[in-house]
Amino acid sequence: MKNIMVAMVLAFGLPFVGLADDAGHRLLLGGCGLGRILLLNADKTVAWEMEDGRESSDIWMLGNSNILYSTKHGFQEIKPDYQSGKGGEVVWSVAAPEGSECHTCQPLGQDRYLVGYSSKTRSYIAEVDSTGKEHKVIEVEGQVGAHSSFRQVRKTAAGTYLTSQQCGGGKSREYRADGTLMRTFPSGRYAAWRLENGNTLLGCGDEHRLIEVDQDNAMVWELKQGDLPGIQLGFIAGLWVLDNGNILFTNWGGHGGSTGGAVLEVNREKQLIYSTGDGVKNRVSSLFVVP
């Protein structure tokens, strides 16, 4: 079964974007310190961009070609001006609760979105609508701190919830639909991606690595510092797994630097397949591969 994060938001082609023939990927990108959100053509030229100095730790292209993204202070949907290649208008915007940060948003369909709110005293995930009304809430115990808690949070095809923890131990967790804790992963400071084989891929942030674990939390694959010659891995943040099994990840450079490109693609043999190169500042922490 396709990952739910892909299935709910397929965009069926973008006729306004000029593409090179299979030269790479159409990438929608956001980040902390990037200063903008942008859409790259497959040939790495910029198809569209919009200035936004807020932290965009999660970003999606919806089926209507609008863009959904988190802003640290909440999340919003915008209608980009693709014709001009710049800017757009806000369709709706939801603010995080007072004192909280919001670094994640996942479209679930039918005006429902999964978000994670964190503050000094409380962290919880919620299914909300575009007015901000909370339709389901799951409390996350022992994981507080406005900026140190959630990054990306995901609902799986099985209806469970994958959370992340940026600091304070940095471990992803999985919760059942009723909110009970199923498991704690050995890492996961930014993102967790449920693979079709049931394993879980984890973006491990300042550990400078990606790991895959099986259903017993045993590590079955790892990409670590030194595995890609000539490339310094920074804070490993957003992930995307392609149909062929290759992995794209954001190589954020804000905690000590990174080299080789803001977004990298590797295969299971740990060979570099694709890089955004020097054209994009290495402050990308969220990505969406546009079909």
Summary of the structure (lengths in Angstrom):
residues: 291
radius of gyration: 17.5
end to end distance: 17.2
largest distance: 50.5
contacts: 993
relative contact order: 0.15
helix: 2%
strand: 43%
